[in-house]
């Protein structure tokens, strides 16, 4: 029996994680720069990271190393 994540699950995980990160990044960046600039930077960086994270998850989903059935 092969266990793998669906594309939808990988995408949902990436989006939900990035929403949390955008919020935290915005708060931290707003200490150093204007709030609007902080939000823009956080959204731009996280959008890029979300794409990378999704791709990373999809690649690892194809790798069987470390997987096993119990």
QUIVENFEN-V203578 format. One record per residue. N is the residue number from 1. OMEGA is omega in whole degrees, -180 to 180 (* if undefined). Layout:
BEGIN
N;OMEGA / N;OMEGA
END
This chain:
BEGIN
1;180 / 2;178 / 3;178 / 4;178 / 5;175 / 6;177 / 7;-180 / 8;179 / 9;179 / 10;180 / 11;179 / 12;177 / 13;-179 / 14;-179 / 15;-178 / 16;178 / 17;-178 / 18;177 / 19;177 / 20;-180 / 21;178 / 22;180 / 23;-179 / 24;178 / 25;-180 / 26;180 / 27;-178 / 28;-179 / 29;-178 / 30;174 / 31;-174 / 32;-178 / 33;178 / 34;-177 / 35;-179 / 36;177 / 37;180 / 38;180 / 39;179 / 40;178 / 41;-178 / 42;-179 / 43;180 / 44;-180 / 45;-178 / 46;176 / 47;177 / 48;-179 / 49;179 / 50;177 / 51;178 / 52;180 / 53;179 / 54;179 / 55;179 / 56;178 / 57;-178 / 58;178 / 59;-179 / 60;177 / 61;180 / 62;-178 / 63;-177 / 64;-178 / 65;176 / 66;178 / 67;177 / 68;177 / 69;180 / 70;*
END
